[in-house]
């Protein structure tokens, strides 16, 4: 558990130190599309990350033994995504994986993240207000907003709920 907390602290500190992000989608066209269309575009863009090695090769960090959050999974963070001036439906800052019995990982969700000090209002994406501001989960100073989107594993409580009771850490190493 200590390794998990250290990994999350490093990741969130890295995110907090990056440049400002906007609390709105990147493309003006995103506002003209239905949420269903936006979700389909996002899911298609994230398909390649079903292979966790692709995510790791592209700079996502944070995969450490025991770093599984119950009812969420393992969070891989891409710190340089925060360099984007605005949120984008195709590029979440965090990918969430569920560890499987065979030692592999299943992509279950994307998570969009905004440090609270980088915005004056609650971010919105997919017509959803982000959760927060909330204290950083790793205990580091500061607060953030986040939005989980369960694109690859059905969440019986809703696609935008922060936790998914169907995600297990049973096979985390």
VOMIZA-143507 format. One record per atom (N, C-alpha, C): residue number from 1; atom name; x negated, y, z negated. Coordinates in steps of 0.05 Angstrom, whole numbers, plus 32768, in hexadecimal, padded with zeros to 4 digits. Layout:
! residues N
NODE  pos  site    px    py    pz
NODE  NUM    CA     X     Y     Z
...
This chain:
! residues 173
NODE  pos  site    px    py    pz
NODE    1     N  7FF0  7FE8  8000
NODE    1    CA  8000  8000  8000
NODE    1     C  7FEF  8019  8000
NODE    2     N  7FD7  8018  7FF2
NODE    2    CA  7FC6  802F  7FF2
NODE    2     C  7FBB  8035  800E
NODE    3     N  7FB5  8020  801D
NODE    3    CA  7FAB  8025  8039
NODE    3     C  7FC1  8033  8049
NODE    4     N  7FD9  802A  8045
NODE    4    CA  7FF0  8036  8054
NODE    4     C  7FF2  8054  804D
NODE    5     N  7FF2  805B  8033
NODE    5    CA  7FF4  8076  802B
NODE    5     C  7FDD  8087  8035
NODE    6     N  7FC5  807C  8034
NODE    6    CA  7FAE  808B  803F
NODE    6     C  7FB1  8090  805D
NODE    7     N  7FB9  807C  806B
NODE    7    CA  7FBD  807F  8088
NODE    7     C  7FD2  8094  808F
NODE    8     N  7FE9  8093  8080
NODE    8    CA  7FFE  80A6  8085
NODE    8     C  7FF5  80C2  807E
NODE    9     N  7FE5  80C5  8068
NODE    9    CA  7FDC  80DF  805F
NODE    9     C  7FCA  80EB  8075
NODE   10     N  7FB7  80DB  807F
NODE   10    CA  7FA5  80E5  8094
NODE   10     C  7FB5  80ED  80AD
NODE   11     N  7FC8  80DD  80B4
NODE   11    CA  7FD7  80E3  80CC
NODE   11     C  7FE8  80FC  80C9
NODE   12     N  7FF6  80FF  80B2
NODE   12    CA  8006  8116  80AE
NODE   12     C  7FF6  8130  80AA
NODE   13     N  7FDF  812D  809D
NODE   13    CA  7FCD  8144  809B
NODE   13     C  7FC3  814D  80B7
NODE   14     N  7FBD  8139  80C8
NODE   14    CA  7FB5  8140  80E3
NODE   14     C  7FCB  814E  80F2
NODE   15     N  7FE4  8144  80EF
NODE   15    CA  7FFA  8151  80FC
NODE   15     C  7FFE  816D  80F2
NODE   16     N  7FFC  8171  80D8
NODE   16    CA  8001  818B  80CC
NODE   16     C  7FED  81A0  80D5
NODE   17     N  7FD5  8196  80DB
NODE   17    CA  7FBF  81A9  80E3
NODE   17     C  7FC0  81B1  8100
NODE   18     N  7FD1  81A4  8110
NODE   18    CA  7FD2  81AA  812C
NODE   18     C  7FE2  81C3  8132
NODE   19     N  7FE2  81CB  814B
NODE   19    CA  7FEF  81E4  8152
NODE   19     C  800D  81E2  8150
NODE   20     N  801A  81F9  8153
NODE   20    CA  8037  81FB  814F
NODE   20     C  8046  81EC  8165
NODE   21     N  805E  81E2  815D
NODE   21    CA  8070  81D5  816F
NODE   21     C  808A  81E3  816E
NODE   22     N  8099  81E2  8184
NODE   22    CA  80B3  81EE  8184
NODE   22     C  80C8  81DA  817A
NODE   23     N  80DD  81E5  8170
NODE   23    CA  80F3  81D4  8166
NODE   23     C  8107  81CD  817B
NODE   24     N  8100  81CF  8194
NODE   24    CA  8113  81CA  81A9
NODE   24     C  8106  81B9  81BF
NODE   25     N  8116  81AB  81CF
NODE   25    CA  810C  819A  81E5
NODE   25     C  80FB  81AA  81F9
NODE   26     N  80EA  819C  8207
NODE   26    CA  80D7  81A9  8219
NODE   26     C  80E5  81B4  8233
NODE   27     N  80F5  81A4  823F
NODE   27    CA  8101  81AC  8259
NODE   27     C  811C  81B8  8255
NODE   28     N  8121  81CE  8263
NODE   28    CA  813B  81DA  8263
NODE   28     C  8150  81C7  826C
NODE   29     N  8149  81B5  827F
NODE   29    CA  815C  81A1  828A
NODE   29     C  8166  818E  8274
NODE   30     N  8156  818A  825F
NODE   30    CA  815E  8178  8249
NODE   30     C  8179  8181  823E
NODE   31     N  817D  819B  823C
NODE   31    CA  8196  81A5  8231
NODE   31     C  81AE  81A0  8243
NODE   32     N  81AA  819B  825C
NODE   32    CA  81BF  8196  826F
NODE   32     C  81C7  8179  8271
NODE   33     N  81B6  8167  8267
NODE   33    CA  81BB  814B  8267
NODE   33     C  81CB  8142  824F
NODE   34     N  81DA  812D  8251
NODE   34    CA  81E8  8122  823A
NODE   34     C  81D3  8115  8228
NODE   35     N  81DB  8111  820F
NODE   35    CA  81C9  8104  81FC
NODE   35     C  81C3  80E8  8206
NODE   36     N  81D6  80DB  8211
NODE   36    CA  81D2  80BF  821C
NODE   36     C  81BD  80C0  8232
NODE   37     N  81BE  80D3  8243
NODE   37    CA  81AA  80D6  8259
NODE   37     C  818E  80DC  824D
NODE   38     N  818D  80ED  8239
NODE   38    CA  8174  80F3  822D
NODE   38     C  8168  80DB  821F
NODE   39     N  8179  80CB  8212
NODE   39    CA  816F  80B3  8204
NODE   39     C  8165  809E  8219
NODE   40     N  8173  809C  822F
NODE   40    CA  816A  8089  8244
NODE   40     C  814F  8092  824F
NODE   41     N  814B  80AC  8253
NODE   41    CA  8131  80B6  825D
NODE   41     C  811B  80B0  8249
NODE   42     N  8121  80B5  8230
NODE   42    CA  810E  80B1  821A
NODE   42     C  8106  8093  8218
NODE   43     N  811A  8082  8219
NODE   43    CA  8115  8065  8217
NODE   43     C  8104  805C  822E
NODE   44     N  810A  8065  8246
NODE   44    CA  80FB  805D  825E
NODE   44     C  80DE  8067  825B
NODE   45     N  80D9  807F  8251
NODE   45    CA  80BE  8089  824E
NODE   45     C  80AE  807A  8239
NODE   46     N  80BC  806F  8225
NODE   46    CA  80AF  8060  8210
NODE   46     C  80AB  8043  8215
NODE   47     N  80B8  8038  822A
NODE   47    CA  80B6  801C  8230
NODE   47     C  809A  8011  8230
NODE   48     N  8087  8020  823A
NODE   48    CA  806B  8016  823C
NODE   48     C  805F  8011  8220
NODE   49     N  806A  801E  820B
NODE   49    CA  8060  801A  81F0
NODE   49     C  806B  8001  81E3
NODE   50     N  807B  7FF2  81F1
NODE   50    CA  8083  7FD8  81E6
NODE   50     C  806A  7FC7  81E1
NODE   51     N  8055  7FCC  81F1
NODE   51    CA  803B  7FC0  81EC
NODE   51     C  802C  7FD3  81DA
NODE   52     N  8028  7FCB  81C1
NODE   52    CA  801B  7FDC  81AD
NODE   52     C  7FFF  7FE4  81B6
NODE   53     N  7FF2  7FD3  81C5
NODE   53    CA  7FD7  7FD9  81CE
NODE   53     C  7FD7  7FF2  81E0
NODE   54     N  7FEC  7FF6  81F0
NODE   54    CA  7FEE  800E  8200
NODE   54     C  7FEF  8026  81EF
NODE   55     N  7FFE  8025  81D9
NODE   55    CA  8000  803C  81C7
NODE   55     C  7FE5  8041  81BA
NODE   56     N  7FD8  802C  81B1
NODE   56    CA  7FBE  8030  81A4
NODE   56     C  7FA9  803B  81B8
NODE   57     N  7FAA  8031  81D1
NODE   57    CA  7F98  803A  81E6
NODE   57     C  7F9C  8058  81EC
NODE   58     N  7FB5  8061  81E9
NODE   58    CA  7FBC  807D  81F0
NODE   58     C  7FB9  808F  81D8
NODE   59     N  7FAD  8085  81C2
NODE   59    CA  7FA7  8097  81AB
NODE   59     C  7FB9  8097  8194
NODE   60     N  7FCD  8086  8193
NODE   60    CA  7FDE  8084  817B
NODE   60     C  7FCD  8077  8165
NODE   61     N  7FD0  8080  814D
NODE   61    CA  7FC0  8077  8136
NODE   61     C  7FD2  8070  811F
NODE   62     N  7FC6  8061  810D
NODE   62    CA  7FD4  805B  80F3
NODE   62     C  7FD9  803E  80EE
NODE   63     N  7FD2  802D  8100
NODE   63    CA  7FD8  8010  80FC
NODE   63     C  7FC3  8005  80E8
NODE   64     N  7FCC  8001  80D0
NODE   64    CA  7FBB  7FF6  80BB
NODE   64     C  7FCB  7FDF  80AD
NODE   65     N  7FBD  7FCB  80A4
NODE   65    CA  7FCA  7FB5  8096
NODE   65     C  7FDB  7FBF  807F
NODE   66     N  7FF3  7FB5  807D
NODE   66    CA  8005  7FBC  8067
NODE   66     C  8013  7FD7  806A
NODE   67     N  8011  7FE4  8081
NODE   67    CA  801C  7FFF  8085
NODE   67     C  8039  7FFE  808F
NODE   68     N  8048  7FEC  8086
NODE   68    CA  8064  7FEA  808F
NODE   68     C  8076  7FF6  807B
NODE   69     N  8087  8008  8084
NODE   69    CA  809B  8016  8073
NODE   69     C  80B5  8006  8075
NODE   70     N  80BF  7FFC  805E
NODE   70    CA  80D8  7FEC  805F
NODE   70     C  80EF  7FFB  806D
NODE   71     N  80FE  7FED  807D
NODE   71    CA  8114  7FF8  808C
NODE   71     C  810C  800D  80A1
NODE   72     N  80F2  800E  80A7
NODE   72    CA  80E8  801F  80BC
NODE   72     C  80D4  8011  80CE
NODE   73     N  80BE  8008  80C2
NODE   73    CA  80AA  7FFA  80D1
NODE   73     C  808F  8008  80CF
NODE   74     N  807D  8002  80E1
NODE   74    CA  8062  800D  80E2
NODE   74     C  8062  8026  80F4
NODE   75     N  8059  803C  80EA
NODE   75    CA  8059  8055  80F9
NODE   75     C  803D  805A  8106
NODE   76     N  803D  805D  8120
NODE   76    CA  8024  8065  812E
NODE   76     C  8028  8082  8136
NODE   77     N  8015  8093  812F
NODE   77    CA  8017  80B0  8133
NODE   77     C  8002  80B9  8148
NODE   78     N  800B  80CA  815A
NODE   78    CA  7FF9  80D5  816E
NODE   78     C  7FF5  80F3  8168
NODE   79     N  7FE0  80F9  8158
NODE   79    CA  7FDC  8115  814F
NODE   79     C  7FDC  812A  8165
NODE   80     N  7FD0  8124  817C
NODE   80    CA  7FCE  8139  8190
NODE   80     C  7FE9  813F  819E
NODE   81     N  7FFE  8130  8198
NODE   81    CA  8018  8136  81A3
NODE   81     C  8023  8150  8197
NODE   82     N  8019  8157  817F
NODE   82    CA  8022  816F  8172
NODE   82     C  8017  8187  8181
NODE   83     N  8003  8183  8191
NODE   83    CA  7FF7  8199  81A1
NODE   83     C  800B  81A4  81B6
NODE   84     N  801F  8193  81BD
NODE   84    CA  8033  819C  81D0
NODE   84     C  8041  81B4  81C4
NODE   85     N  8047  81C8  81D5
NODE   85    CA  8054  81E0  81CB
NODE   85     C  8071  81DA  81C2
NODE   86     N  807D  81C5  81CE
NODE   86    CA  8099  81BF  81C8
NODE   86     C  809E  81A1  81C5
NODE   87     N  80B3  8199  81B8
NODE   87    CA  80BB  817D  81B7
NODE   87     C  80C3  8174  81D3
NODE   88     N  80BF  815A  81D8
NODE   88    CA  80C7  814F  81F2
NODE   88     C  80D3  8134  81EE
NODE   89     N  80E9  812F  81FB
NODE   89    CA  80F7  8115  81F8
NODE   89     C  80E7  80FD  8201
NODE   90     N  80D3  8101  8211
NODE   90    CA  80C2  80EB  821B
NODE   90     C  80A9  80E6  820A
NODE   91     N  80A4  80F8  81F7
NODE   91    CA  808A  80F6  81E8
NODE   91     C  808E  80FA  81CA
NODE   92     N  8097  80E5  81BC
NODE   92    CA  8099  80E8  819F
NODE   92     C  807D  80E9  8193
NODE   93     N  807B  80F5  817C
NODE   93    CA  8061  80F6  816D
NODE   93     C  805B  80DC  8160
NODE   94     N  806F  80CB  815B
NODE   94    CA  806C  80B2  814D
NODE   94     C  807B  809C  815B
NODE   95     N  806F  8084  815B
NODE   95    CA  807C  806C  8165
NODE   95     C  807F  8059  814C
NODE   96     N  8095  804C  814B
NODE   96    CA  809B  803A  8134
NODE   96     C  809D  801D  813D
NODE   97     N  808E  800C  8130
NODE   97    CA  808C  7FEF  8138
NODE   97     C  8095  7FDE  8120
NODE   98     N  80A1  7FC7  8127
NODE   98    CA  80A7  7FB3  8113
NODE   98     C  8094  7F9B  8117
NODE   99     N  8087  7F93  8101
NODE   99    CA  8075  7F7B  8103
NODE   99     C  8085  7F62  8106
NODE  100     N  807C  7F50  8118
NODE  100    CA  808B  7F38  811E
NODE  100     C  807C  7F1F  8112
NODE  101     N  808A  7F09  8111
NODE  101    CA  8080  7EF1  8105
NODE  101     C  8067  7EE7  8114
NODE  102     N  8066  7EEB  812E
NODE  102    CA  8050  7EE1  813F
NODE  102     C  8038  7EF3  813E
NODE  103     N  8038  7F08  812D
NODE  103    CA  8021  7F1A  812A
NODE  103     C  8022  7F32  813D
NODE  104     N  8036  7F32  814E
NODE  104    CA  8039  7F49  8161
NODE  104     C  804B  7F5E  8154
NODE  105     N  804F  7F74  8164
NODE  105    CA  805E  7F8B  815A
NODE  105     C  8073  7F92  816F
NODE  106     N  808B  7F97  8165
NODE  106    CA  80A1  7F9F  8177
NODE  106     C  80A7  7FBD  8173
NODE  107     N  80A6  7FCC  818A
NODE  107    CA  80AE  7FE8  8189
NODE  107     C  80CB  7FEA  8182
NODE  108     N  80D2  7FF9  816D
NODE  108    CA  80EE  7FFB  8165
NODE  108     C  80F9  8018  8167
NODE  109     N  80E7  802C  8165
NODE  109    CA  80F1  8048  8164
NODE  109     C  80DB  805B  816C
NODE  110     N  80E5  8073  8174
NODE  110    CA  80D3  808A  8177
NODE  110     C  80DA  809D  8161
NODE  111     N  80C7  80AD  8158
NODE  111    CA  80CC  80C0  8143
NODE  111     C  80C0  80DB  814B
NODE  112     N  80D0  80EF  814B
NODE  112    CA  80C7  810A  8151
NODE  112     C  80C2  8119  8137
NODE  113     N  80AC  8127  8135
NODE  113    CA  80A2  8133  811C
NODE  113     C  809A  8150  8120
NODE  114     N  80A2  8161  810E
NODE  114    CA  809A  817D  810F
NODE  114     C  8092  8186  80F2
NODE  115     N  807A  8190  80EF
NODE  115    CA  8072  819C  80D5
NODE  115     C  8085  81B4  80CF
NODE  116     N  808F  81B5  80B7
NODE  116    CA  80A2  81CA  80B0
NODE  116     C  8097  81E6  80B4
NODE  117     N  807D  81E9  80AF
NODE  117    CA  8071  8204  80B1
NODE  117     C  806E  820D  80CE
NODE  118     N  8073  81FB  80E1
NODE  118    CA  8071  8202  80FD
NODE  118     C  808B  820B  810A
NODE  119     N  80A0  820C  80FB
NODE  119    CA  80BA  8214  8106
NODE  119     C  80CA  8224  80F2
NODE  120     N  80DA  8236  80FB
NODE  120    CA  80EB  8246  80E9
NODE  120     C  8107  823B  80E6
NODE  121     N  810E  8227  80F6
NODE  121    CA  8128  821B  80F4
NODE  121     C  8126  81FD  80F8
NODE  122     N  813B  81EF  80F0
NODE  122    CA  813B  81D2  80F2
NODE  122     C  813A  81CA  8110
NODE  123     N  8126  81B9  8117
NODE  123    CA  8124  81AF  8132
NODE  123     C  813D  819F  813B
NODE  124     N  8143  81A0  8154
NODE  124    CA  8159  8191  8160
NODE  124     C  814F  8183  8179
NODE  125     N  8155  816A  817C
NODE  125    CA  814F  815A  8194
NODE  125     C  8165  8146  8197
NODE  126     N  816D  8140  81AF
NODE  126    CA  8184  812D  81B4
NODE  126     C  819D  8137  81A6
NODE  127     N  81A1  8151  81A5
NODE  127    CA  81B7  815E  8196
NODE  127     C  81B9  8156  8179
NODE  128     N  81A2  814E  816E
NODE  128    CA  81A1  8146  8152
NODE  128     C  818E  8158  8142
NODE  129     N  8197  8162  812C
NODE  129    CA  8185  8170  811A
NODE  129     C  8173  815C  810D
NODE  130     N  815A  8164  810B
NODE  130    CA  8146  8153  80FD
NODE  130     C  814C  8151  80DF
NODE  131     N  8143  813C  80D2
NODE  131    CA  8145  813A  80B5
NODE  131     C  812F  814C  80A9
NODE  132     N  8135  8159  8093
NODE  132    CA  8122  8169  8086
NODE  132     C  812B  8186  8083
NODE  133     N  8119  8197  8079
NODE  133    CA  80FD  8191  8074
NODE  133     C  80FB  817F  805B
NODE  134     N  80E7  816D  805D
NODE  134    CA  80E2  815A  8047
NODE  134     C  80C4  815A  8041
NODE  135     N  80BE  8152  8029
NODE  135    CA  80A2  8150  8022
NODE  135     C  8094  813B  8034
NODE  136     N  807B  813F  803A
NODE  136    CA  806C  812C  8049
NODE  136     C  806C  8111  803A
NODE  137     N  8070  80FB  8048
NODE  137    CA  8073  80E1  803C
NODE  137     C  8059  80D7  802F
NODE  138     N  8043  80E2  8038
NODE  138    CA  8029  80D8  802D
NODE  138     C  8020  80E7  8014
NODE  139     N  8030  80FA  800B
NODE  139    CA  8029  8109  7FF3
NODE  139     C  8018  8122  7FF9
NODE  140     N  8011  8126  8012
NODE  140    CA  8001  813E  8019
NODE  140     C  8012  8157  8017
NODE  141     N  8006  816E  8013
NODE  141    CA  8015  8187  8011
NODE  141     C  8025  818C  802B
NODE  142     N  803A  819B  8028
NODE  142    CA  804A  81A2  8040
NODE  142     C  8063  8192  8043
NODE  143     N  8073  819A  8056
NODE  143    CA  808C  818D  805C
NODE  143     C  808E  8189  807A
NODE  144     N  80A1  8178  8082
NODE  144    CA  80A5  8174  809F
NODE  144     C  80C2  816D  80A4
NODE  145     N  80C8  816D  80BE
NODE  145    CA  80E2  8164  80C8
NODE  145     C  80DC  814B  80D9
NODE  146     N  80EE  8138  80DA
NODE  146    CA  80EB  8122  80EC
NODE  146     C  8106  8117  80F6
NODE  147     N  8104  8109  810C
NODE  147    CA  811C  80FD  8118
NODE  147     C  8114  80E2  8122
NODE  148     N  8120  80CD  8116
NODE  148    CA  811C  80B1  8120
NODE  148     C  8131  80AC  8135
NODE  149     N  8129  809E  814B
NODE  149    CA  813C  8097  8160
NODE  149     C  8137  8079  8165
NODE  150     N  814A  8068  815E
NODE  150    CA  8147  804B  8160
NODE  150     C  814F  8042  817C
NODE  151     N  813C  8046  818E
NODE  151    CA  8140  8041  81AB
NODE  151     C  813E  8023  81B1
NODE  152     N  812E  8014  81A1
NODE  152    CA  8128  7FF9  81A9
NODE  152     C  8131  7FE4  8195
NODE  153     N  813F  7FEC  8180
NODE  153    CA  814B  7FD9  816D
NODE  153     C  8165  7FE6  8162
NODE  154     N  817B  7FDA  8167
NODE  154    CA  8195  7FE5  815F
NODE  154     C  8194  7FEA  8141
NODE  155     N  819E  8002  813A
NODE  155    CA  81A1  8009  811E
NODE  155     C  81BF  800A  8118
NODE  156     N  81C9  7FF8  8107
NODE  156    CA  81E6  7FF7  8101
NODE  156     C  81F0  8011  80F5
NODE  157     N  81DF  8021  80E9
NODE  157    CA  81E7  803A  80DD
NODE  157     C  81E6  8052  80F0
NODE  158     N  81DB  804D  8108
NODE  158    CA  81D9  8062  811C
NODE  158     C  81BD  8066  8127
NODE  159     N  81BC  806D  8140
NODE  159    CA  81A2  8070  814E
NODE  159     C  8190  8085  8142
NODE  160     N  819B  8099  8135
NODE  160    CA  818B  80AF  812A
NODE  160     C  8187  80AE  810C
NODE  161     N  818F  8099  80FF
NODE  161    CA  818B  8097  80E2
NODE  161     C  816D  8091  80DC
NODE  162     N  8163  809C  80C6
NODE  162    CA  8146  8098  80C1
NODE  162     C  813E  807C  80BA
NODE  163     N  814F  806C  80AF
NODE  163    CA  8149  8050  80A8
NODE  163     C  815A  803D  80B8
NODE  164     N  814F  8025  80BC
NODE  164    CA  815E  8010  80CA
NODE  164     C  815B  7FF6  80BA
NODE  165     N  8171  7FEE  80AE
NODE  165    CA  8170  7FD7  809C
NODE  165     C  816A  7FBD  80AC
NODE  166     N  816A  7FBE  80C6
NODE  166    CA  8163  7FA6  80D6
NODE  166     C  8145  7FA3  80DB
NODE  167     N  8135  7FB8  80D3
NODE  167    CA  8118  7FB7  80D6
NODE  167     C  810B  7FAB  80BD
NODE  168     N  80FB  7F97  80C1
NODE  168    CA  80EE  7F89  80AA
NODE  168     C  80D0  7F8D  80AA
NODE  169     N  80C5  7F8D  8092
NODE  169    CA  80A8  7F8D  808F
NODE  169     C  809E  7F71  8086
NODE  170     N  80B0  7F5E  8089
NODE  170    CA  80A9  7F43  807F
NODE  170     C  808F  7F38  808B
NODE  171     N  8089  7F3E  80A3
NODE  171    CA  8071  7F33  80B0
NODE  171     C  805A  7F47  80B2
NODE  172     N  805B  7F5C  80A3
NODE  172    CA  8045  7F6F  80A3
NODE  172     C  802D  7F62  8096
NODE  173     N  8016  7F67  80A1
NODE  173    CA  7FFD  7F5A  8096
NODE  173     C  7FF0  7F6C  8082
